[in-house]
Amino acid sequence: MLVRVTGSHHVFKHPKSKDIVTVPHPKKDLGKGLVRAIYKGAGWKPD
C-alpha cells in the first residue's frame, strides 16, 4: 500500500507486517541490484 511520495521516492507499507519499502521513481530503468534489494525488502523471491 502506498503510504507517501517524497520527491522521487515512493514509500510502501505492507498491510499485515508493517514493513516499509522505499522505491525511487526515476525517469530510467532501475538497476538489477536495486531491484533485488526491493524484492528482498518486500519479502518476495525474484523469478
Backbone bond lengths (Angstrom), bond angles and torsions (degrees), N, CA, C in turn:
res aa  C-N    CA-C-N  psi(-1)  N-CA   C-N-CA  omega(-1)  CA-C   N-CA-C  phi
1 M - - - 1.433 - - 1.534 107.26 -
2 L 1.317 115.84 129.76 1.458 120.87 178.45 1.520 109.10 -71.19
3 V 1.341 115.77 125.51 1.464 121.33 -178.37 1.522 110.59 -97.49
4 R 1.338 115.66 -47.20 1.464 118.88 -178.61 1.523 109.50 -160.62
5 V 1.310 115.14 163.55 1.456 123.05 174.64 1.514 106.57 -123.74
6 T 1.331 115.80 123.64 1.456 121.51 179.52 1.520 107.73 -122.42
7 G 1.313 116.72 106.32 1.458 120.06 -176.76 1.511 109.76 63.52
8 S 1.339 116.45 -120.34 1.461 120.36 -179.76 1.527 111.81 -102.04
9 H 1.323 118.21 16.90 1.467 121.82 -179.19 1.527 110.81 -113.68
10 H 1.324 115.05 133.94 1.464 121.34 176.24 1.521 107.59 -105.07
11 V 1.314 117.40 131.22 1.464 122.66 -177.97 1.523 108.01 -110.28
12 F 1.343 115.06 121.94 1.456 121.80 -179.03 1.517 109.75 -113.80
13 K 1.346 116.53 145.28 1.460 121.81 177.04 1.521 108.07 -123.81
14 H 1.349 116.14 132.80 1.462 121.11 176.78 1.520 108.14 -70.81
15 P 1.337 118.59 130.04 1.469 120.41 -174.69 1.526 115.04 -65.83
16 K 1.328 118.39 -27.15 1.465 120.00 -177.64 1.524 112.77 -97.92
17 S 1.332 117.38 -44.98 1.463 119.71 -174.10 1.522 113.34 -93.32
18 K 1.320 118.15 -11.55 1.469 123.79 179.77 1.528 113.24 66.09
19 D 1.351 117.60 15.69 1.459 120.61 174.06 1.524 108.93 -70.05
20 I 1.329 116.02 148.46 1.457 121.58 -178.31 1.522 109.26 -116.52
21 V 1.334 116.34 135.60 1.459 122.92 176.50 1.518 107.33 -126.63
22 T 1.339 116.32 128.69 1.458 121.90 177.95 1.520 108.60 -105.38
23 V 1.330 116.39 126.87 1.459 121.94 -176.71 1.520 108.93 -123.00
24 P 1.341 117.50 123.78 1.464 118.83 175.71 1.523 109.64 -70.93
25 H 1.311 116.75 151.08 1.457 121.77 179.51 1.525 107.61 -120.56
26 P 1.343 116.06 76.33 1.467 119.91 -176.82 1.529 111.42 -82.14
27 K 1.309 115.06 175.07 1.463 120.35 177.09 1.522 110.79 -91.69
28 K 1.325 117.57 8.43 1.465 121.75 177.31 1.528 108.47 -134.87
29 D 1.330 116.38 175.06 1.462 121.30 -178.71 1.525 111.38 -67.47
30 L 1.333 115.78 151.04 1.462 121.42 176.65 1.524 109.47 -80.69
31 G 1.326 116.81 149.09 1.453 121.50 177.20 1.526 111.42 -72.76
32 K 1.349 116.21 159.43 1.467 120.69 -178.65 1.517 112.22 -60.65
33 G 1.325 117.04 -41.40 1.460 120.70 -178.94 1.519 112.43 -63.39
34 L 1.322 116.38 -40.12 1.464 120.41 178.87 1.527 110.71 -67.70
35 V 1.330 116.75 -40.11 1.467 120.28 178.36 1.525 109.99 -63.13
36 R 1.325 117.58 -42.24 1.475 120.91 177.21 1.526 110.89 -61.55
37 A 1.328 117.19 -41.49 1.466 121.01 179.86 1.530 110.97 -65.53
38 I 1.320 117.16 -37.91 1.463 120.90 177.74 1.521 109.86 -65.91
39 Y 1.330 117.34 -44.76 1.470 121.16 177.25 1.520 110.65 -59.46
40 K 1.326 116.37 -45.28 1.467 120.53 -179.27 1.526 110.43 -63.29
41 G 1.322 116.95 -43.20 1.458 121.01 179.39 1.520 112.84 -64.74
42 A 1.339 116.20 -30.21 1.461 120.83 179.60 1.525 111.99 -85.45
43 G 1.343 116.71 -8.71 1.460 119.99 -178.82 1.518 113.33 80.84
44 W 1.340 117.63 19.55 1.460 122.49 -179.99 1.515 109.45 -97.45
45 K 1.330 116.54 159.17 1.461 122.25 173.37 1.523 107.84 -108.45
46 P 1.337 117.27 125.95 1.469 119.34 179.92 1.526 111.04 -66.11
47 D 1.326 115.94 144.99 1.469 121.29 179.15 1.502 111.00 -78.20
